[in-house]
Amino acid sequence: MIVKSYAKINTLLYVLGKRNDGYHEIFTLMHKIDLHDVIEIKKTSYGIDIKTTIDELNDSKNLAYRAAELFFETTRIKSGVRIEIEKHIPIGGGLGGGSSNAAYTLKSLNEMFGFPLNKKELFKLGANLGSDVAFFIEDGSCIATGRGEKIKRLNCDYGDFKVALVVPDISISTAFVYKNLRLTNHTGFNKIATTVEDGCSIEFLKSRLYNDLEAVVLEKFDLLKTIKETLVELAGNGLVSGSGSAVFSIINSEVQQERLAETFGGMGLNFKTFNFVE
């Protein structure tokens, strides 16, 4: 079985407070984009074998490996698998690559072995693996609350908008970002949240992009600050995705796309545009 494992961006990310379990309470709106890894899963007689195109990910700490392990423990199915992942989603870019791999591995194994788990059970396994995994189990765009495991799917109007993405060669630890986060009050948050839940419009969102984690990474990395300022100047909006280091803009103009490609190409940075995924 071969599947695409999509990346995500966060157009809204509010950190609302620290929880008793050590995690943070969040409200975030996430969207899948067609930047993706490719996962191939084959049945074997026993054990879990994982091989990716990045050597440092080829061990039992890999979230896809842990997802397979949890699937077999939960279902008590006696079998094994070989998981091969062709990586294209950058590590430490705030694009959810590891969580995506875990979710699509879970969904693929569930299909491969005759759907022993329903979606609610898959969500529960996803929450055990990581905060963003449940989002990738669901289709389309979603609001995530709690520590990210509570999912509500939204029907978004994407229009003809695309995601212009700049990914510098920087890997940022999510733990580092949260450790250095300064919590703030959110005037107007309830109005934004209600508006988005009533109707998810990319046209509405592109002028209201927000990420509480952004301040930490912009303060730490001058290059990311420069990238965001350039996106805002040339495209009218820009935001760090999740805990970074990818920075994106929402555009619907070929002229903008060409100007951005020329500018970031001149800076020696990896720039590309992607479609939203339903």
C-alpha atoms as one frame of an Amber mdcrd trajectory, in Angstrom:
protein
   0.000   0.000   0.000   1.343   3.447  -0.974  -0.106   6.677   0.482   0.672
  10.379   0.488   1.394  11.825   3.937   0.513  15.528   3.738   2.041  18.519
   5.515   0.035  21.205   7.317   0.076  24.913   8.039  -1.571  26.773  10.924
  -3.390  29.941   9.882  -4.445  30.594  13.488  -2.659  29.410  16.617  -3.616
  30.795  20.018  -1.967  29.485  23.193  -4.583  30.048  25.879  -2.785  28.839
  29.008  -0.769  26.139  30.756  -2.581  22.916  31.674  -2.177  20.817  34.801
  -0.699  17.968  32.720   2.187  20.182  31.575   0.827  20.788  28.074  -0.651
  24.067  26.833  -4.296  24.729  26.006  -4.518  25.834  22.385  -6.945  26.882
  19.687  -5.557  26.359  16.208  -6.867  26.160  12.665  -4.873  23.767  10.489
  -4.973  23.029   6.781  -3.369  20.232   4.773  -1.271  21.253   1.789   0.007
  19.090  -1.038   3.600  19.033   0.145   3.845  15.389   1.163   5.994  12.418
   2.099   5.320   9.063   0.425   4.719   6.030   2.652   4.821   2.445   1.398
   3.678  -0.308   3.772   4.089  -4.035   3.149   2.959  -6.960   5.299   5.664
  -9.184   6.759   5.475 -12.251   8.957   6.536 -10.511  12.164   8.106  -7.371
  13.623   8.209  -3.748  12.489  10.902  -2.575  10.109  11.182   1.096   9.149
  13.335   2.733   6.505  13.253   6.413   5.556  15.389   8.571   3.290  16.771
  10.328   6.402  19.109   8.078   8.382  18.438   9.709  11.769  14.753   8.707
  11.544  15.375   4.984  11.069  14.720   3.740  14.588  11.939   2.876  17.020
  11.560   6.552  18.065  10.082   7.357  14.653   6.410   8.240  15.107   5.385
   5.995  12.214   7.158   3.070  13.918   5.426   3.924  17.208   2.090   4.165
  15.384   2.510   0.669  13.950   3.571  -0.670  17.338   0.504   0.877  19.009
  -1.796  -0.417  16.266  -0.681  -4.025  16.738  -0.754  -3.745  20.546  -4.304
  -2.363  20.438  -5.763  -4.742  17.848  -3.706  -7.787  18.965  -3.215  -8.669
  15.317  -0.324 -11.090  14.863   1.577  -9.758  11.888   4.469  -7.529  10.933
   5.092  -4.674   8.510   7.855  -2.953   6.624   7.364   0.819   6.422   9.325
   2.842   3.855   9.045   6.639   3.886  10.303   8.956   1.173  10.733  12.227
   3.067   9.962  15.602   1.519   8.457  17.467   4.507  11.343  19.247   6.278
  12.139  18.244   9.857  11.596  20.996  12.431   9.715  23.206   9.998   6.407
  23.356  11.886   4.732  21.443   9.051   3.773  18.324  11.023   5.796  15.747
   9.099   6.254  13.275  11.953   2.653  13.531  13.106   1.446  13.146   9.534
   3.538   9.995   9.034   2.090   8.523  12.245  -1.507   9.292  11.251  -1.255
   7.969   7.704   0.499   4.857   8.978  -2.360   4.248  11.415  -4.998   4.782
   8.735  -3.174   2.597   6.240  -2.696  -0.271   8.682  -6.338  -0.042   9.681
  -7.371  -0.390   6.036  -4.781  -3.089   5.305  -6.067  -5.299   8.140  -9.803
  -4.899   7.471 -10.716  -1.836   9.559 -10.557  -3.299  13.091 -10.677   0.241
  14.549 -13.329   2.917  14.046 -12.441   6.603  13.637 -13.002   7.369  17.320
 -10.511   4.661  18.247  -8.018   5.970  15.689  -8.340   9.458  17.204  -7.581
   8.001  20.639  -4.457   6.256  19.363  -3.412   9.439  17.579  -3.753  11.492
  20.761  -1.464   9.017  22.519   1.197   9.527  19.875   1.234  13.329  19.629
  -0.816  16.507  19.670  -1.139  16.940  15.872  -1.708  13.298  14.926  -5.500
  13.407  15.340  -5.699  16.284  12.842  -4.096  14.160  10.121  -6.488  11.289
  10.808  -9.374  13.595   9.859  -9.818  14.937   6.309  -9.611  18.567   5.245
  -9.147  21.620   7.454  -9.848  21.411  11.185  -9.964  23.381  14.384  -7.914
  21.674  17.082  -8.400  22.457  20.768  -7.268  21.010  24.094  -3.586  20.223
  23.555  -4.421  19.689  19.869  -6.170  16.330  20.122  -9.785  17.577  20.016
 -10.704  17.940  16.348 -13.572  19.678  14.565 -13.604  19.488  10.783 -14.496
  22.637   8.824 -15.568  23.061   5.230 -13.242  25.785   3.991 -13.662  27.962
   0.938 -10.169  27.881  -0.583 -11.112  29.810  -3.713  -8.078  30.014  -5.993
  -5.662  30.686  -3.149  -2.352  28.878  -2.809   0.244  28.620  -0.058   3.591
  30.244  -0.838   6.091  28.463   1.407   9.654  29.382   2.344  11.610  26.720
   4.229  15.098  27.766   5.363  17.644  25.182   6.452  16.769  25.577  10.135
  15.268  22.930  12.421  13.442  24.223  15.497  12.452  22.160  18.527   8.802
  22.577  19.540   9.859  22.023  23.171  12.296  24.958  22.901   9.579  27.256
  21.559   7.045  26.417  24.263   9.720  26.719  26.965  10.441  30.284  25.848
   6.829  31.289  25.163   5.427  34.296  26.999   1.665  33.907  27.418  -0.468
  36.919  26.491  -4.094  37.980  26.774  -6.181  37.623  23.604  -8.522  40.511
  23.034 -11.009  39.602  20.316 -10.133  35.897  20.304 -13.709  34.723  20.937
 -15.010  36.756  17.994 -12.377  35.309  15.635 -13.017  31.755  16.869 -16.779
  32.075  16.427 -16.426  33.616  12.963 -14.131  30.818  11.767 -16.379  28.078
  13.152 -19.347  29.621  11.337 -17.532  29.658   8.003 -13.919  28.978   7.101
 -12.922  31.390   4.354  -9.299  31.669   3.232 -10.083  35.170   1.940 -11.082
  36.117   5.512  -8.120  34.352   7.120  -5.311  35.714   4.966  -5.569  39.163
   6.565  -5.937  37.731  10.092  -3.096  35.210  10.241  -1.931  34.743  13.840
   0.522  32.528  15.727   1.447  32.944  19.400   4.595  30.855  18.884   5.899
  33.130  16.162   7.416  35.752  18.479   9.784  33.193  20.007  11.254  32.036
  16.688  11.440  35.532  15.158  13.391  36.726  18.201  15.767  33.757  17.966
  16.315  33.664  14.190  16.890  36.901  12.268  16.524  35.055   8.946  12.942
  34.063   9.756  12.138  37.669  10.617  13.552  38.751   7.254  11.537  36.085
   5.430   8.298  37.163   7.090   8.933  40.852   6.414   9.634  40.053   2.749
   6.427  38.018   2.422   4.371  40.799   3.992   5.977  43.385   1.716   5.510
  41.424  -1.520   2.335  39.418  -0.817   0.549  41.372   1.916   0.678  38.617
   4.545   3.047  36.147   6.136   3.224  33.842   9.137   5.487  31.261  10.766
   3.763  27.853  10.665   3.382  26.224  14.068   6.675  26.308  15.959   8.615
  27.081  12.737  10.871  27.284  10.807   8.692  27.322   7.666   7.117  30.689
   6.852   4.168  31.018   4.494   1.948  33.487   2.718  -1.495  32.986   1.168
  -1.603  34.249  -2.400  -3.814  34.091  -5.500  -1.730  36.041  -7.982   0.774
  34.671 -10.503   2.531  38.033 -10.428   3.009  37.720  -6.679   4.217  34.158
  -7.088   6.801  35.174  -9.696   8.067  38.081  -7.567   8.387  35.851  -4.525
  10.172  33.108  -6.462  12.635  35.622  -7.904  13.267  37.314  -4.552  13.750
  34.198  -2.446  15.670  32.455  -5.213  18.049  35.411  -5.152  18.420  34.904
  -1.408  19.264  31.228  -1.943  16.155  30.045  -0.095  13.825  27.137  -0.850
  10.562  28.624  -2.148   7.576  26.814  -3.642   3.788  27.153  -3.853   1.319
  24.455  -2.820  -2.405  23.822  -3.087  -4.729  23.235  -0.156  -5.899  19.640
   0.232  -9.544  18.853   0.932
